[in-house]
Amino acid sequence: MRQVISFFVLWFVGYNAYGQLGGTRSFAFLSLDPTARMASLGSNYISVKDKDPGVGYLNPAMLNKDMNQTLALNYSNYLADINNGFASYVKHYDSLGTFSGSIMYINYGKFEETDVTGQITGSFTASDYNFQVGWGREYKDFTYGANVKFLYSVYEKYVATAGAIDLGGAWHRPKKKLTATLLLKNIGYNFIPYQDVREKVPFEIQAGISKKLEHNPLQFSIVMHDIQKWDLGYVNPNKRYKKSDLETGQEQLDEVGFGDNLLRHFIFGAELVFSENFQVRFGYNHQRRKELAPENRQLMTGFSWGVGMGIKRFMIAYGNSSYFPGISAHYFSVSKNLSDFKRKKIARPGTPQF
C-alpha cells in the first residue's frame, strides 16, 4: 500500500501542465453535485462505502449490496434560478454485482431571443442531461466498478452529444473503518459537437480517503481532484487592488504559490454521525474559495454544510454550498429503500405496530 501511495504522490507532484481548465471542455455540468450530502461535504465525495446511491453515482467502486433497491432523488435550486435534478436507483445481484441507473438534468431556464438591434424575436431554452448506468463488484477487501454515460446538451438550436465512462477502484479496511479509492472520471468522446469544433469531455483523475473514528461520531474524508493537472492557479487580470513595481511603475500580476496551488487540489469533508438517522456535515473546497471569493470580502465562500435526518424510513437531507458572499446553492434530497414497502410484519399480541 505504501508503494501505491508513493506512486501517486510522485505522479501528482511531477506532472506539470500549464493553462486553465475553464473554457477548454464541454459538458462542464458533470462536475455538479448530485445530492445534498455530496454538496454539503465540499463536492466529489467519492470514498465512503455505505447505503448512499449518490456516492455510487460519483464513484462506481462504491456501489454495494447495502444500496439494494434504494431510490435517491434530489432537487437543487442552483445559482441564477438554474434548476438541477437527479434520480438514481440501485439493484444488487449476488452473481453479477451491483447495478445503478441514474439521470441528472440541468435546466438553465427560458431566454429571450433578440436580433442585432435588440428587438425581441422569440425565446429559447437550454439544458444538459446525463443518462448513466453503473456497475460495481466486491473482491475481498477491494471493490471496483464502471459507469457508462450518455451526455446530451441542447442550447437553443445547438445540440451536442457525447459518451463517457468512469473507472473506479477502492480498498477497504472494515475493522478500521478506512477506505481509499482511485477514480478515472469522464473518459469520453464528443460524438456530435455544438458546431464544427469537437470539444473535450472533462476527463479527471481523483483519489480519496475516508476514516471513521472509533468511539467518536466524526467521519472525515480528503479528496484530491484534477490529479492529471498540476497548475490550477488562476490570476484575475481585472483585480481591483493591484501591485506596481516601485521603480518602474509597471503593474505586477500575482502569482499562485506552490502551497496555494497544492491546496486547490484538495477538498475536505467531515460528518458527525450521531446515528443512522441524524448526521451533521461540513466541507471546504479551497479552489472554489480562491477562484470565486471577492478580494476583500471572502466570508464563507468555499465552505459548505448540511444535515441528514431519517424520518419514517425516509432519509431526508439538506445541503448548502457557498459560491460567493450571500450567494449559495441549496440542495434537497430524499432516499428510500423500496424493499420496505414489501415487508410484511406479523405483530405479536401486545407489541406496537409501525
N, C-alpha and C positions, 0 to 999 in steps of 0.2 A: 504494500500500500504506500509506503514511503517513497518508493521509486516512482510510482504513478503520480503522486503529488508533485515530486520534484520535476517530472517531465512537463507537467502543465504550467508550473511556475516559470520554468525556463522558456517555454514557448511564449507565455504571456509577456515576459519582460523583454525577450529578444525580438519578438515580432514587431517591426516598426513600419507603420504605413501612415501616409500623410493625407490631409484633406478631410473634410467633414462628411458625415453620413446624410445630413439633411439635404433634401432635394436631389439625391442621386438614385433613389429607389422608389418604385411604385408600391402600392398596396401597404402603405405605412400603417394602416389601421390594425394590422396584425399585432402591433405592439401594445394595443389597448388591453386593459384588464377585463377578463370575462365575468368576474363576480366581485361582490363586496369584500370578501375575505382577501382576495388577491390584491385589490386596490388598497385596503387598509394596511397591508404589510409591505407597502412600498413598491409593488409590482414584481412580476416574474418570480412568484413563489413556487418553486419547482422541486423542492427537496423534502417534502413531508409525505409519508405514506400513511394515509388514513381513509376515511369514508367520503372525502370531498371530490366529486367529479370535476370541479374546477381545476384542481391540481393535475388531474389526469388529462384535461384538455390542453394544458400548457406543456406537460411532460408525460408522454405515453408510458414511460417506465414506472410511473406511479399508479397506473391502473391496477386494481387488485380486486379480489373476490369480496372484500368488505363493502365495495361500492355496488354490489349486485342489485339490480332493479331500482337504483336510485335515480330520480329525476331532479335536475337542478335548473332553476330559472333565475334570470337576472334582468333588471332594467336599470339603466343609468341615465340620469339627467346630466349629460356631459356639458362641456363648455359651449357658450353661444347657442343654447337651445338645441344642440345636437342630441339626438336620441340613439341610444345604444342598447341592443337587446341580445340575450344569449340564452340558449337552451341546450341541455345535454342529458342523454340517457345512457346508462351503463348496464350491460348484461354480462354475466360470467358463465363460462362453460368449463367444467373441470378438465376436459380432454383437450380443449383448444386455447383457453386463456380468457382474458377479459376484454370485451369489446365496448366501444363507445360510439355514439352518433351525436354530432353537435352541429349547431348553426349559430353563427354570430352575424349580426347585421348592424350597420351604421347608417342612419338616416340624417342627412345634413339639412333637411328642410326644403322649403319652397323659395325659389329665387325669381326675381323679376328679370325678364329679358328685354334689353333695350337696343336701339340702333345707335349709329355713330353720333347722332345728335342728342341722345339721351332720352328719346321718346320710348315709352314702354310699348313693346310689341307682343308681349305674352309672358309666360312663366315656364319654369322648368324645375326639376328636382335632381338630386344627386344622392347616391347611396353605394355602399360597399357590402359584400356578402362573403362569408367563408363557410363552405359546406365541408364538414370534416368527419372522417371515420378513423377511429383509433383502435389499437390492439396492444395489449401488454401481457407478459407472462413471467412467472417466477421460476427461478432455478436456485434452490438452496438459499444463500444469503444475497443472491443477485436477482434483479429484475431488469427486463429490457422491453422495448416496445417501439412502435412506429405510428405516426399519424399521417394520413393521406388527405390533402386539402384540394378543393376546387375553389378558386377565387374568381369572383365576378364583380365588376365595377361598372357603374353607369353614371356619367356626369353629362346631363343634357343629351346630346346626340352622340357623345363619345363613349364607346364601350371597350372594355378590356377584360381579358380572362387570363388565368394562369393556373398552373398546378404546382404543388409543393409537398414536401414530406418533412417530417421531424423524426429523428432517430435519437432515442434516449437509452441510457443505461444507468443503473443505480446499485449501490452496495449498502446493505442494511445490517445493523447490529441491534436486533430487537431488545436484548437484555440491557444494553447500554442506551437504548432509545436514540440511536445515532444513525443518520442517513447521509450519504454523499452521492452526488449524481453529476453526470455529464450529458449535455444535450446539444445536438446539432439541429438547428432550427431553420425552417424555411429553405430547404434545398429545393430550388424550383426553377421554373421556366415560364416566361411570359408568352402564352400562345398567341393571343390577339392584342397588340399594343393599341393605345389610345389613338396614335397617329402612325407615322412611318417609323418612328424610333422605338425599338424594342428595349424596354427598361428592365432593370434587375429586380428580382424579388428580394426582400430584405433578409438575406442569409445572416445568421448569427450563431456564435458558439457561446454557450452558457455553462456554468458549473455552480453547484450549490452544496451547502452542508447545513444540516439542522440537528439540533440536540435538545432533548427534553431532560431537564434536571431532575435528579432524584429528590423525593420528598419536598418538591418545590413546584409551584404552578407554572414556572417560566419555561417556555419553549422558544428558542431563538433560532434564527436562520441567517446565513450570509450567502448572498448570491453574487456571482461575478458574471457580468454580461459583456457582450462585444469583445470576447477574448481574441477574436481574429484580427482586431484592430487596436493598436496601442493608442494612437493620438485621438482622443475625444475632446480635445480642447477647442474652445470657440472664443474668439476675441471680438467683441462688439465694436465695429468701426464708428458707430454713432453714439458711443458712450458719452454721457453728459459731462462727467468730470474727467478731463484728460490731462495727462502729464506732458510737460515740454522740457526739452533739454535746456539747461540754464545757460549754456554757452552759445549754442546755435539757434535756440528758439524753436527748433523743429519738434513736431509732435512725436511722442513716444507711445507706441502701442504696447499694451500689457501683454505679458507672456504667461502662459499656463505652465506652472512649475511641475516637477516630477510628482511631488506628493499629491497635488491637486488633481493631476491627470490620472494618477493611480486610483484615487478615491472615486473618480467619476465612473469607474468600472464596477463599483460595489453598491449593493442595496442591502440594508439591514432591517430585519423584521423581528418582532417579539410578540408572542402570545402569552397571556396569563390564562392558563386553562384551569379555571376553578372547578369545572366539572364538564361532563359531556354536554350539558345544557346551558352553560354560560362561559363565555370567553371574552376577554378584552384584548384588543390588538393595536399595535403601533408599528410604524415603519418610517424609514428615512432613505430618500433617494438623492444622493449627492449631485449627480449630473443634472437632475431636474432643478435643484435649487440654484446651481451655478449658472444654468442657461436661461432660466425663466424669471428669477427674482430681480427686482429693480436694484439699482446700485446702493441706495441709502435707506431702503425700507423692505428688508427681506422677510421679516416676520416668520410665518410658518411655511413659507414656500419650500417644497420638497418633503415636508412631513405629511404623514397620513395616520389615520386612526379609525377604529371601528369596533363594533360589538357583535357577538353572535349569541343567540338565545334559542333554546329548544322549547317549543310550546306545543303540547299535544302531539308529539312525534313529528312535528314540522321543525326544521332548523331555519330560523329567520336571521338574516344578517344585514347590517348597515355598514357602509364604508365611506370614508371621506378623504379625498386626496386634494391637497392644496397645490395649485399650479401658479398662483400669483396672490399677493396680499388681497384678501377679500374675495377671491375667486376660487371656488373648489368644485370638483366633480363629485356627485352624490350617487352612490350605488345601493340598490335594494335587491336582496337575493332571498330565495326560498328554496329549500330542497326537501325531498320526501322519499323515503323508501316505499315504493309502491307495493311491496310484499306485505306491508302492514295491513292493507285492505283485505288481503286474502286469509289472514289469520283468524281462525275461529276459536275463541276461548270458551271452555266449558267451566262455568263458575261453580264452585262448591258451595253448599249451603253456608250462609253466614259470611261469605267473602265478598268484598266490593267488586263491582263490575265497572270496567273502564270503556 
